[in-house]
Amino acid sequence: MALEANAYTTTTAGTDGTIPNLYDEVAEKYLYEKEALRPLGVDKSAMLLGRPGDNLTVYKDTAFSVSALSEGTDTPVSAMSWDSVNLTVSWYGDAKQISKEALSYAFDFVWNDLRRQAAEALAINRDTVIMTELLTTTSTAIYPRDGSGVAYTSSTIVATAVLSYEQLAEVRAEMRADQRTMKYVIVSPDQEKSLLSDDKFISADYTTDGAAQSGVLGRMLGATFISHTSVQTVTENGVTVNQAIALGERPFVYAQKVSPVFEFDEETKRQRAVTFHYYEAFGVQNLHDESIVIVKSA
């Protein structure tokens, strides 16, 4: 039997005013990755925190070498030299402003989570800044090889040139030639797919080593692999190329100048607004290029 013409239905004019809109009073959290890259370098924050200066010079000595000695001949004196890198401090931050009217009308959860979101945004920015600095290394990037064993280049790489065991073994060998050990490899989510399908890769599902570290995938060739969205891409030969980073000993230096600051203030009373302001200052600089290798693949 059909509804009568005067039956009240969801399409009746004015119905919108009688059907309430429901709102979840708990905000859905945005999924941030925890800070992953800073612990992989050398932290010199104690040199800058609470002290004057906006840059830090870090000295590097050169490796010593020995030679054969002959009886009755003085031990030869070899030259000793020093190199250095300079870390410059930069400031990063953001602000949000809330009118007093909005503050009194809106759900509490809209404003109660500002500090957490700010802290996570600062952490994500640190990883991005570190990754950008790592990509300035003078080391030569390592590409996959084709079926003939010839390494791809920026002008020949193809979409099927994915990250491979052979490519990573080449990176490890290059580091060993410079007396470094490949300790970490930071890969993109795209690159992790080929890793997880490689039977030589030991997934973190089967090991507790590094399990507490954010994004750890597992191990291969003695190195810990971390998947992270800070890995940057470039377009080469019409292909989107991921720039993973392999790290050895003491690859970069990091120094915090100002620890994260979180402030609420009323700039002027007549504005009838509250400003949430957060910021920090730090610097990062590559330390040993021999411990930084870019690993490119589709």
Secondary structure, DSSP 8 states (H G I E B T S, - for coil): ----TT---TTSTTGGGTS-----SS----------SGGGSEE-GGGTTTSS-SEEEEEEE---------TTS--------EEEEEEE-EEEEEEEEEEHHHHHHS-THHHHTHHHHHHHHHHHHHHHHHHHHHTT--S--B--B-TTS-B--TTT--TT----HHHHHHHHHHHHHTT----EEEE-HHHHHHHHT-TT-EEGGG--TTTTSTTEEEEETTEEEEE-TT--EEEETTEEEEEEEEE-SS-EEEEEEEEEEEEEE-S-GGG-EEEEEEEEEEEEEE--GGGEEEEEE-
